[in-house]
Amino acid sequence: MATAIREKIMDAGVAPVAFVGSEDAGSVLAQVPELMERLDDDIDLSPLRWDTRGDRALF
């Protein structure tokens, strides 16, 4: 699965890809070292809060 994503979507330049899942997904992605090398750091997907200035700007 991870190889197909790398070859058919990422390498082909079809679309940016974001992987969202549990920490267990790392075992699937680790099977394709070429993919792991291209992944950026984790991002924070916590809920946006209207009372926070930075979050209001994102809305």
Backbone as CSV, one residue per row, in Angstrom:
resi,resn,N_x,N_y,N_z,CA_x,CA_y,CA_z,C_x,C_y,C_z
1,MET,0.829,-1.187,0.000,0.000,0.000,0.000,0.876,1.256,0.000
2,ALA,1.868,1.288,0.878,2.724,2.471,0.960,3.540,2.652,-0.314
3,THR,3.963,1.558,-0.925,4.715,1.657,-2.176,3.840,2.218,-3.286
4,ALA,2.605,1.763,-3.359,1.689,2.259,-4.390,1.435,3.752,-4.215
5,ILE,1.284,4.213,-2.985,1.079,5.646,-2.731,2.286,6.441,-3.196
6,ARG,3.473,5.943,-2.858,4.687,6.651,-3.269,4.806,6.695,-4.783
7,GLU,4.611,5.570,-5.455,4.819,5.506,-6.897,3.730,6.228,-7.691
8,LYS,2.492,5.981,-7.351,1.387,6.445,-8.195,0.872,7.836,-7.849
9,ILE,1.163,8.312,-6.647,0.669,9.634,-6.256,1.814,10.615,-6.023
10,MET,2.736,10.250,-5.121,3.803,11.188,-4.781,4.804,11.350,-5.922
11,ASP,5.348,10.233,-6.424,6.347,10.313,-7.488,5.754,10.884,-8.775
12,ALA,4.505,10.575,-9.026,3.853,11.061,-10.240,3.483,12.535,-10.135
13,GLY,3.554,13.103,-8.946,3.227,14.506,-8.753,1.749,14.790,-8.890
14,VAL,0.930,13.777,-8.635,-0.521,13.931,-8.777,-1.087,14.860,-7.712
15,ALA,-0.644,14.678,-6.457,-1.185,15.483,-5.355,-0.284,15.372,-4.144
16,PRO,-0.311,16.391,-3.282,0.379,16.258,-2.003,-0.324,15.182,-1.186
17,VAL,0.409,14.539,-0.304,-0.150,13.448,0.495,0.092,13.729,1.968
18,ALA,-0.940,13.535,2.768,-0.816,13.615,4.228,-1.264,12.284,4.802
19,PHE,-0.424,11.693,5.626,-0.767,10.433,6.273,-1.298,10.738,7.654
20,VAL,-2.501,10.261,7.932,-3.122,10.468,9.232,-3.480,9.098,9.780
21,GLY,-3.027,8.827,10.981,-3.330,7.522,11.570,-2.695,7.396,12.932
22,SER,-2.788,6.220,13.469,-2.216,5.957,14.783,-0.714,5.694,14.644
23,GLU,-0.061,5.561,15.757,1.369,5.264,15.749,1.638,3.903,15.113
24,ASP,0.644,3.031,15.117,0.803,1.707,14.516,1.012,1.792,13.010
25,ALA,0.587,2.878,12.381,0.764,3.036,10.933,2.239,3.090,10.562
26,GLY,3.072,3.419,11.511,4.504,3.483,11.245,5.069,2.163,10.760
27,SER,4.502,1.050,11.209,5.003,-0.258,10.769,4.712,-0.489,9.295
28,VAL,3.597,0.037,8.791,3.271,-0.080,7.364,4.206,0.810,6.557
29,LEU,4.362,2.046,6.990,5.201,2.993,6.253,6.672,2.611,6.300
30,ALA,7.107,1.977,7.384,8.514,1.599,7.524,8.929,0.552,6.500
31,GLN,7.987,-0.112,5.875,8.300,-1.118,4.862,8.793,-0.479,3.566
32,VAL,8.649,0.844,3.451,9.094,1.551,2.246,10.033,2.690,2.681
33,PRO,11.329,2.368,2.834,12.280,3.383,3.307,12.305,4.640,2.442
34,GLU,12.099,4.490,1.123,12.100,5.652,0.237,10.974,6.618,0.585
35,LEU,9.886,6.086,1.085,8.757,6.922,1.508,9.062,7.590,2.850
36,MET,9.596,6.828,3.778,9.902,7.369,5.108,10.870,8.547,5.022
37,GLU,11.812,8.494,4.091,12.785,9.573,3.936,12.128,10.875,3.493
38,ARG,10.968,10.797,2.874,10.298,11.990,2.337,9.264,12.576,3.278
39,LEU,9.005,11.918,4.387,7.995,12.415,5.307,8.567,13.505,6.196
40,ASP,7.781,14.543,6.418,8.181,15.627,7.315,7.799,15.252,8.740
41,ASP,8.089,16.140,9.661,7.749,15.916,11.058,6.245,15.860,11.261
42,ASP,5.882,15.404,12.454,4.475,15.363,12.831,3.904,16.771,12.893
43,ILE,2.595,16.866,12.719,1.924,18.154,12.861,0.853,18.038,13.934
44,ASP,0.480,19.139,14.496,-0.539,19.184,15.546,-1.917,19.339,14.896
45,LEU,-2.773,18.377,15.119,-4.127,18.437,14.575,-5.162,18.605,15.680
46,SER,-4.772,19.329,16.728,-5.724,19.561,17.817,-6.844,20.480,17.321
47,PRO,-8.000,20.424,17.963,-9.126,21.273,17.528,-8.768,22.758,17.585
48,LEU,-9.305,23.530,16.636,-9.105,24.982,16.642,-9.965,25.602,17.738
49,ARG,-9.462,26.662,18.343,-10.193,27.367,19.405,-10.435,28.801,18.967
50,TRP,-11.673,29.197,18.933,-12.043,30.523,18.471,-11.451,31.621,19.356
51,ASP,-11.221,31.329,20.624,-10.720,32.356,21.543,-9.204,32.553,21.448
52,THR,-8.544,31.839,20.573,-7.091,31.985,20.386,-6.842,32.762,19.094
53,ARG,-6.033,33.827,19.184,-5.810,34.722,18.043,-5.312,33.961,16.799
54,GLY,-4.328,33.093,16.966,-3.788,32.355,15.825,-4.829,31.449,15.184
55,ASP,-5.650,30.816,16.017,-6.692,29.938,15.474,-7.767,30.746,14.751
56,ARG,-8.094,31.938,15.273,-9.087,32.800,14.599,-8.609,33.149,13.193
57,ALA,-7.301,33.386,13.047,-6.761,33.738,11.736,-6.918,32.577,10.755
58,LEU,-6.835,31.358,11.249,-6.997,30.192,10.388,-8.436,30.029,9.932
59,PHE,-9.380,30.431,10.801,-10.798,30.339,10.425,-11.036,31.247,9.254
